[in-house]
């Protein structure tokens, strides 16, 4: 994948090769319908160091390089729905086109922020929405922002006036999958879909 190719200098042996810390906010309209998932992805410190050094040496400097990187990441992730799956009940929701995004350097880390719309707004009242964000090949581990394994308060939030509860469920992969992932070298690809088994699940239940 193009995103991974951008980051290859930072890769180490054995899966995953790096991680991304995410924050997700459900964007809700005045009718109580979720319209989009606003996501912020922070690349891990080593990835970020390599990227910042590389981009700082490009024509136009770091700021111009970050702008260009945003377009490249967006273009590379679009065919994969930005690694995001969203469900309400048993129904998987179709996702729209990302047109709003930016890349910045924050506290020494590269952060990619974007608005991922749903194809159609989805009522949340008396519904439970679940989502997962994961790299299908498990090259990159995607986890919510946390402190000592406890998700941050802003790791998953809901806009609007609905009365909702939020939870972030940890992954619980089969031990055989864990062993299989650990044995993959840098030049090997995991089976498509492996990343799903290592993905956290965001859960939003609204009254």
N, C-alpha and C positions, 0 to 999 in steps of 0.2 A: 504494500500500500504506500501511496505517496507520502502520507504523514510519517510513516515509519522510516522511509528513505531519508526524509529530512533530518531524522534524529539518529541515524545509524552510527555516527561517530561516538555516541554515548553508550552504545549497547554493551552489555556484559554477557558472560556465558550463563546458560540455563534460563528457562522461562520463570516469571516474566522478566523482560529486559529493562523495565522501568515502570514508573507508576504515574498516575494522574489523580490529583485530589479535586473533587468536584463539589460545587454547591448548585442546588436546583431550587428554583422558585416557580410555582404554578401561577401563571397569569390568568386571572379570572375576570370576566366582564360583569357588567351591572346586573345581568340576568342570572348570575351564579354559574356560568358555563366556563370551563377551562378552555382557553384559547391557545395557549402556548406553554412551553417549558423554557424558562430563561435559565441558561446554564453557564457556569464559570468553571473552566478547567485550568488547574495550575499544574504545570509540568514539574516533575521532581527536580530537586536542586542540581543534580549532576547534569541532567538533560539541559536545564536552563542555563547553566554555566557554559556548556558547549555552544548552545544556540546564541547566547548573548555575545560570546567572543567571536563567533563566525559572522554574525550579522553586523557587528560593530566594524568589521573590516570591509564590508561591502560598500559599493558606491551609495552615497547619501547617508551613511552611518546607521546607527541602531534604529532610530525612529522609522526611517524609510524601510529598513529591512524588516521591521516588525509589521509594518503595513503590508508589505509584499507577502510575508509569511502568512498573514491572516487570509489572504485570497487563496494561497496555495492549500492551506489546511482545509478551508471551506470547500474548495473544489474537489479535493481528494476524499473528503468524508461524505459529501452529498450523495453519492451512489449507495452509501451504506447507512443512510438515515442518521448520520452522525452518531453511530454506534448505539442508538437509542431505540428501545421497544417500550410501548405504552399500551396498557390494557385497562379496560373498565369491565369488570366481571370476567367473562370468558372471551370477550371481543377485543382483538388487537386493533388499535386505532391507526388510521393512515396519517402520515405526517406530511406537512407542506414544505415549501421551499424556504431555505434560510437566506434572507436578504440583509439582515442586520447582524453584524459581527465586528469585533475588534480584537487586536492583540496588543498587550502592554507588558511592560516589565514592572513587577510589584514585589518589593522586598527581596530582590535578587532572583525572582522566579518569573518565568514566562507564563502569562495567563491569557487564555483564549476565551472570550466571552461572546455568546451568541444567543439569538432568540429562535427557538425551534417551534414553529406553529403547527397546530393540528390542521388537517384538511378541512374539518368542520368542528366548530365549538361543541363541546360535550358537556351536558348538564352534570353537575357534581352532587346536587342535593340528593341525599339518601343513596349515594353511590360510593363505591370504593375503587379508587384508581391505583394502579401499580405500574411502576416503570423499572427498567434496568438499563444501565449504560455500561457497555462492555465491548472490548476489542474481540471480535469473533475468534481470532487466532491466538489470543492470550499473550501476544507479544508485550502488550502494555496492560498492567493491572489498573483498574479504575475503581477508586474508593471515595466515599464521601469524606469531606473534611472532618477530622476527629482529633481528640486529645486523649491519649491513653486509652485508645479503642472505644471511647465514648464520642458519638457524633456531636459536632458542634451544633448549637441552637439554630444557626443559620444555614446548616448543611441541607435542610429541606424545609421550605416555608411555602405558605399559600397566601396569595394576595386576595383582595376582596373582603366581603363581609360575612362569608359563610362560617359556620361553626365546624371546624375540621380538626381532626387529630392526625398526627403524622408519626410514622415509625420508619426506621431504617433497619431492615433485617439483614444479618450477616449471611454470607455465603456458607454453604455446608456441602462442599464437594465430596464425592466418593473418594476414599483413600487411594484407590487404584488410579483415579484421574490425577490426583495430586502427584503420585509417583511418576505417572506418564509425563506430566508437564515438566517435572524436575529433570527428566532425562533428555529433554529436547535441547540440542545445541543451537548455537546462533544461526547456523545455516540450514536448520530444519524448520518446517512449518507445522504447527499443530493442525489437527483436523478442524475444518470449519465448524464453528459452533462451540468449540471447547470453552471459550471465554464465558459463555452463558453460565456454566456450572460454577464459576468463580465470582460471579457478579452479586453485589449487594442488591437488595430490592427496596425501593422506596414505596411506602404505602401511605395513601391519603384517604381517610374515611370522613365523609361529611354528612351532617344531619340535614 
